[in-house]
Amino acid sequence: MATVKKVRKSVAPYYGAAAVWVAWALLFNLYRISDFLLAAALSLGLFLLLRAVCKDEVTEVEAPDPPKEEKPTGNAELDRMLKDGNLAISELRRLNDSIEDAAISADIDRMEAASRKIFDYVKAHPEKLPDIRRFMDYYLPTSLKLLNAYDRMDATGVRGENIDSTKTRVAGMMDTVAAAFEKQLDSLFGDEALDISSDISVLETMLSREGLSGEKMEAETTKNADGTDIRLDL
């Protein structure tokens, strides 16, 4: 599998620039425009200096596989769903490789697995397409949007009130999102589960009526010590 380089910028230039303002405010006045301009010049100068000195962290990660090409099914809506689904799975895998948080990575694994099974099931049962329309139009793209926002903020390497609070909220949502994906998959089996339950009930009734259920068969085939059958009227 091919690899791509992931670059994480050093945070030292940002901290250095911020430190200039803190130090200036503690040691000097910030009453005049010239004070602000001088502090800004020093801050920019230190930023550029640290930017040149501090190297970015470069790591290699596996590049996501390109979306597989689905053979046309003859159903335009189904073909569009399969194409969009493959793109979404590819993006989930890319985000999983990019985001380092172990808990979020585990949630993305669940989301990817559930999504793949949803698309495979609907491919085999095109009549279920209307049942995943909201999933395709809102839940899946919105989840990708949130994860992309987390990934961009995390890649800055900078901490702040807005960045930290947003990342915390996104991370806190992912377990709920993964569970929702799994419930969407489970709901597709609703009719099939009902049919199977009905078949089981009918089969149990017929076996019992014909004397072929476990308890009745055991009672009717109890044998004597000499090997002859003991037949009991139940």
TORKOL-4160 file (C-alpha; in steps of 0.2 Angstrom, whole numbers, padded with zeros to 4 digits, m for minus):
234
<pt num="1" X="0000" Y="0000" Z="0000"/>
<pt num="2" X="0006" Y="0017" Z="m0004"/>
<pt num="3" X="0011" Y="0030" Z="0010"/>
<pt num="4" X="0009" Y="0048" Z="0011"/>
<pt num="5" X="0018" Y="0061" Z="0022"/>
<pt num="6" X="0009" Y="0069" Z="0036"/>
<pt num="7" X="0016" Y="0085" Z="0042"/>
<pt num="8" X="0013" Y="0092" Z="0060"/>
<pt num="9" X="0019" Y="0110" Z="0061"/>
<pt num="10" X="0029" Y="0115" Z="0076"/>
<pt num="11" X="0019" Y="0125" Z="0089"/>
<pt num="12" X="0035" Y="0134" Z="0096"/>
<pt num="13" X="0033" Y="0149" Z="0084"/>
<pt num="14" X="0015" Y="0152" Z="0090"/>
<pt num="15" X="0020" Y="0151" Z="0108"/>
<pt num="16" X="0035" Y="0162" Z="0105"/>
<pt num="17" X="0025" Y="0175" Z="0097"/>
<pt num="18" X="0012" Y="0175" Z="0111"/>
<pt num="19" X="0026" Y="0176" Z="0124"/>
<pt num="20" X="0032" Y="0192" Z="0117"/>
<pt num="21" X="0016" Y="0200" Z="0120"/>
<pt num="22" X="0015" Y="0194" Z="0138"/>
<pt num="23" X="0033" Y="0199" Z="0142"/>
<pt num="24" X="0030" Y="0217" Z="0134"/>
<pt num="25" X="0014" Y="0219" Z="0144"/>
<pt num="26" X="0023" Y="0215" Z="0160"/>
<pt num="27" X="0039" Y="0225" Z="0157"/>
<pt num="28" X="0033" Y="0240" Z="0146"/>
<pt num="29" X="0018" Y="0250" Z="0142"/>
<pt num="30" X="0005" Y="0247" Z="0129"/>
<pt num="31" X="m0003" Y="0265" Z="0129"/>
<pt num="32" X="0003" Y="0271" Z="0112"/>
<pt num="33" X="0001" Y="0265" Z="0094"/>
<pt num="34" X="0020" Y="0264" Z="0093"/>
<pt num="35" X="0020" Y="0252" Z="0107"/>
<pt num="36" X="0008" Y="0240" Z="0099"/>
<pt num="37" X="0018" Y="0242" Z="0082"/>
<pt num="38" X="0034" Y="0238" Z="0091"/>
<pt num="39" X="0028" Y="0223" Z="0100"/>
<pt num="40" X="0020" Y="0216" Z="0085"/>
<pt num="41" X="0036" Y="0218" Z="0075"/>
<pt num="42" X="0046" Y="0209" Z="0089"/>
<pt num="43" X="0032" Y="0195" Z="0089"/>
<pt num="44" X="0032" Y="0193" Z="0071"/>
<pt num="45" X="0051" Y="0193" Z="0070"/>
<pt num="46" X="0052" Y="0179" Z="0084"/>
<pt num="47" X="0039" Y="0169" Z="0075"/>
<pt num="48" X="0048" Y="0169" Z="0059"/>
<pt num="49" X="0065" Y="0165" Z="0067"/>
<pt num="50" X="0057" Y="0150" Z="0077"/>
<pt num="51" X="0048" Y="0145" Z="0061"/>
<pt num="52" X="0065" Y="0144" Z="0052"/>
<pt num="53" X="0073" Y="0135" Z="0066"/>
<pt num="54" X="0060" Y="0123" Z="0073"/>
<pt num="55" X="0057" Y="0109" Z="0060"/>
<pt num="56" X="0040" Y="0102" Z="0057"/>
<pt num="57" X="0036" Y="0084" Z="0062"/>
<pt num="58" X="0034" Y="0073" Z="0047"/>
<pt num="59" X="0027" Y="0055" Z="0048"/>
<pt num="60" X="0022" Y="0043" Z="0034"/>
<pt num="61" X="0005" Y="0035" Z="0035"/>
<pt num="62" X="m0003" Y="0023" Z="0024"/>
<pt num="63" X="m0013" Y="0031" Z="0010"/>
<pt num="64" X="m0031" Y="0026" Z="0009"/>
<pt num="65" X="m0036" Y="0014" Z="m0005"/>
<pt num="66" X="m0045" Y="0023" Z="m0019"/>
<pt num="67" X="m0064" Y="0020" Z="m0019"/>
<pt num="68" X="m0068" Y="0004" Z="m0028"/>
<pt num="69" X="m0077" Y="0005" Z="m0045"/>
<pt num="70" X="m0094" Y="m0003" Z="m0043"/>
<pt num="71" X="m0101" Y="m0011" Z="m0059"/>
<pt num="72" X="m0118" Y="m0002" Z="m0064"/>
<pt num="73" X="m0133" Y="m0011" Z="m0057"/>
<pt num="74" X="m0145" Y="m0003" Z="m0069"/>
<pt num="75" X="m0153" Y="0006" Z="m0055"/>
<pt num="76" X="m0147" Y="0024" Z="m0056"/>
<pt num="77" X="m0152" Y="0029" Z="m0038"/>
<pt num="78" X="m0143" Y="0013" Z="m0031"/>
<pt num="79" X="m0128" Y="0016" Z="m0042"/>
<pt num="80" X="m0127" Y="0034" Z="m0035"/>
<pt num="81" X="m0128" Y="0027" Z="m0017"/>
<pt num="82" X="m0114" Y="0015" Z="m0020"/>
<pt num="83" X="m0103" Y="0028" Z="m0027"/>
<pt num="84" X="m0106" Y="0040" Z="m0013"/>
<pt num="85" X="m0105" Y="0026" Z="0000"/>
<pt num="86" X="m0088" Y="0021" Z="m0007"/>
<pt num="87" X="m0082" Y="0039" Z="m0006"/>
<pt num="88" X="m0088" Y="0041" Z="0012"/>
<pt num="89" X="m0079" Y="0025" Z="0017"/>
<pt num="90" X="m0063" Y="0030" Z="0009"/>
<pt num="91" X="m0064" Y="0047" Z="0019"/>
<pt num="92" X="m0068" Y="0038" Z="0035"/>
<pt num="93" X="m0052" Y="0028" Z="0033"/>
<pt num="94" X="m0042" Y="0043" Z="0029"/>
<pt num="95" X="m0048" Y="0052" Z="0044"/>
<pt num="96" X="m0044" Y="0037" Z="0055"/>
<pt num="97" X="m0026" Y="0037" Z="0049"/>
<pt num="98" X="m0025" Y="0055" Z="0052"/>
<pt num="99" X="m0033" Y="0057" Z="0069"/>
<pt num="100" X="m0022" Y="0050" Z="0083"/>
<pt num="101" X="m0035" Y="0049" Z="0097"/>
<pt num="102" X="m0037" Y="0031" Z="0101"/>
<pt num="103" X="m0055" Y="0032" Z="0107"/>
<pt num="104" X="m0060" Y="0042" Z="0091"/>
<pt num="105" X="m0051" Y="0029" Z="0080"/>
<pt num="106" X="m0061" Y="0015" Z="0088"/>
<pt num="107" X="m0077" Y="0024" Z="0085"/>
<pt num="108" X="m0072" Y="0027" Z="0067"/>
<pt num="109" X="m0069" Y="0009" Z="0065"/>
<pt num="110" X="m0086" Y="0005" Z="0071"/>
<pt num="111" X="m0094" Y="0018" Z="0059"/>
<pt num="112" X="m0084" Y="0011" Z="0044"/>
<pt num="113" X="m0089" Y="m0007" Z="0048"/>
<pt num="114" X="m0107" Y="m0002" Z="0050"/>
<pt num="115" X="m0108" Y="0009" Z="0034"/>
<pt num="116" X="m0100" Y="m0005" Z="0024"/>
<pt num="117" X="m0113" Y="m0017" Z="0029"/>
<pt num="118" X="m0127" Y="m0005" Z="0026"/>
<pt num="119" X="m0121" Y="m0002" Z="0008"/>
<pt num="120" X="m0119" Y="m0021" Z="0005"/>
<pt num="121" X="m0136" Y="m0025" Z="0012"/>
<pt num="122" X="m0145" Y="m0011" Z="0002"/>
<pt num="123" X="m0135" Y="m0017" Z="m0014"/>
<pt num="124" X="m0143" Y="m0034" Z="m0011"/>
<pt num="125" X="m0160" Y="m0027" Z="m0006"/>
<pt num="126" X="m0163" Y="m0011" Z="m0017"/>
<pt num="127" X="m0180" Y="m0009" Z="m0010"/>
<pt num="128" X="m0172" Y="m0003" Z="0006"/>
<pt num="129" X="m0165" Y="0013" Z="m0002"/>
<pt num="130" X="m0178" Y="0024" Z="0005"/>
<pt num="131" X="m0174" Y="0018" Z="0022"/>
<pt num="132" X="m0157" Y="0025" Z="0022"/>
<pt num="133" X="m0160" Y="0041" Z="0013"/>
<pt num="134" X="m0159" Y="0052" Z="0029"/>
<pt num="135" X="m0143" Y="0042" Z="0033"/>
<pt num="136" X="m0135" Y="0046" Z="0017"/>
<pt num="137" X="m0141" Y="0064" Z="0016"/>
<pt num="138" X="m0138" Y="0070" Z="0033"/>
<pt num="139" X="m0131" Y="0058" Z="0046"/>
<pt num="140" X="m0116" Y="0052" Z="0036"/>
<pt num="141" X="m0110" Y="0069" Z="0028"/>
<pt num="142" X="m0113" Y="0078" Z="0045"/>
<pt num="143" X="m0102" Y="0065" Z="0054"/>
<pt num="144" X="m0088" Y="0067" Z="0041"/>
<pt num="145" X="m0089" Y="0086" Z="0042"/>
<pt num="146" X="m0087" Y="0085" Z="0061"/>
<pt num="147" X="m0072" Y="0073" Z="0060"/>
<pt num="148" X="m0064" Y="0084" Z="0047"/>
<pt num="149" X="m0066" Y="0099" Z="0058"/>
<pt num="150" X="m0058" Y="0089" Z="0072"/>
<pt num="151" X="m0044" Y="0084" Z="0061"/>
<pt num="152" X="m0040" Y="0102" Z="0055"/>
<pt num="153" X="m0040" Y="0109" Z="0072"/>
<pt num="154" X="m0029" Y="0094" Z="0079"/>
<pt num="155" X="m0017" Y="0097" Z="0065"/>
<pt num="156" X="m0013" Y="0115" Z="0070"/>
<pt num="157" X="m0005" Y="0109" Z="0086"/>
<pt num="158" X="m0012" Y="0124" Z="0095"/>
<pt num="159" X="m0022" Y="0124" Z="0111"/>
<pt num="160" X="m0036" Y="0137" Z="0114"/>
<pt num="161" X="m0053" Y="0139" Z="0121"/>
<pt num="162" X="m0062" Y="0137" Z="0104"/>
<pt num="163" X="m0051" Y="0123" Z="0098"/>
<pt num="164" X="m0051" Y="0113" Z="0114"/>
<pt num="165" X="m0070" Y="0115" Z="0117"/>
<pt num="166" X="m0074" Y="0110" Z="0099"/>
<pt num="167" X="m0063" Y="0095" Z="0099"/>
<pt num="168" X="m0070" Y="0089" Z="0116"/>
<pt num="169" X="m0088" Y="0091" Z="0109"/>
<pt num="170" X="m0084" Y="0081" Z="0093"/>
<pt num="171" X="m0074" Y="0068" Z="0103"/>
<pt num="172" X="m0089" Y="0066" Z="0115"/>
<pt num="173" X="m0101" Y="0064" Z="0100"/>
<pt num="174" X="m0092" Y="0050" Z="0091"/>
<pt num="175" X="m0098" Y="0035" Z="0102"/>
<pt num="176" X="m0116" Y="0041" Z="0100"/>
<pt num="177" X="m0114" Y="0043" Z="0081"/>
<pt num="178" X="m0106" Y="0025" Z="0080"/>
<pt num="179" X="m0120" Y="0018" Z="0089"/>
<pt num="180" X="m0133" Y="0027" Z="0078"/>
<pt num="181" X="m0124" Y="0019" Z="0063"/>
<pt num="182" X="m0126" Y="0002" Z="0070"/>
<pt num="183" X="m0144" Y="0005" Z="0074"/>
<pt num="184" X="m0147" Y="0010" Z="0056"/>
<pt num="185" X="m0139" Y="m0006" Z="0051"/>
<pt num="186" X="m0150" Y="m0016" Z="0063"/>
<pt num="187" X="m0166" Y="m0007" Z="0057"/>
<pt num="188" X="m0163" Y="m0014" Z="0040"/>
<pt num="189" X="m0166" Y="m0031" Z="0046"/>
<pt num="190" X="m0183" Y="m0027" Z="0054"/>
<pt num="191" X="m0194" Y="m0035" Z="0041"/>
<pt num="192" X="m0183" Y="m0050" Z="0040"/>
<pt num="193" X="m0182" Y="m0052" Z="0058"/>
<pt num="194" X="m0201" Y="m0052" Z="0059"/>
<pt num="195" X="m0203" Y="m0065" Z="0045"/>
<pt num="196" X="m0191" Y="m0076" Z="0054"/>
<pt num="197" X="m0200" Y="m0074" Z="0070"/>
<pt num="198" X="m0216" Y="m0079" Z="0062"/>
<pt num="199" X="m0208" Y="m0094" Z="0053"/>
<pt num="200" X="m0201" Y="m0100" Z="0070"/>
<pt num="201" X="m0218" Y="m0098" Z="0078"/>
<pt num="202" X="m0227" Y="m0108" Z="0064"/>
<pt num="203" X="m0213" Y="m0122" Z="0064"/>
<pt num="204" X="m0214" Y="m0124" Z="0083"/>
<pt num="205" X="m0233" Y="m0126" Z="0082"/>
<pt num="206" X="m0232" Y="m0139" Z="0068"/>
<pt num="207" X="m0219" Y="m0149" Z="0077"/>
<pt num="208" X="m0228" Y="m0149" Z="0093"/>
<pt num="209" X="m0244" Y="m0154" Z="0084"/>
<pt num="210" X="m0236" Y="m0168" Z="0075"/>
<pt num="211" X="m0227" Y="m0175" Z="0090"/>
<pt num="212" X="m0210" Y="m0170" Z="0084"/>
<pt num="213" X="m0205" Y="m0157" Z="0097"/>
<pt num="214" X="m0191" Y="m0162" Z="0109"/>
<pt num="215" X="m0201" Y="m0166" Z="0125"/>
<pt num="216" X="m0215" Y="m0176" Z="0117"/>
<pt num="217" X="m0203" Y="m0187" Z="0107"/>
<pt num="218" X="m0193" Y="m0191" Z="0122"/>
<pt num="219" X="m0208" Y="m0196" Z="0132"/>
<pt num="220" X="m0215" Y="m0207" Z="0117"/>
<pt num="221" X="m0199" Y="m0216" Z="0114"/>
<pt num="222" X="m0194" Y="m0221" Z="0132"/>
<pt num="223" X="m0189" Y="m0240" Z="0132"/>
<pt num="224" X="m0190" Y="m0254" Z="0144"/>
<pt num="225" X="m0174" Y="m0263" Z="0149"/>
<pt num="226" X="m0177" Y="m0277" Z="0136"/>
<pt num="227" X="m0177" Y="m0264" Z="0123"/>
<pt num="228" X="m0196" Y="m0263" Z="0119"/>
<pt num="229" X="m0204" Y="m0246" Z="0118"/>
<pt num="230" X="m0215" Y="m0239" Z="0131"/>
<pt num="231" X="m0228" Y="m0228" Z="0123"/>
<pt num="232" X="m0236" Y="m0215" Z="0134"/>
<pt num="233" X="m0252" Y="m0207" Z="0130"/>
<pt num="234" X="m0250" Y="m0189" Z="0133"/>
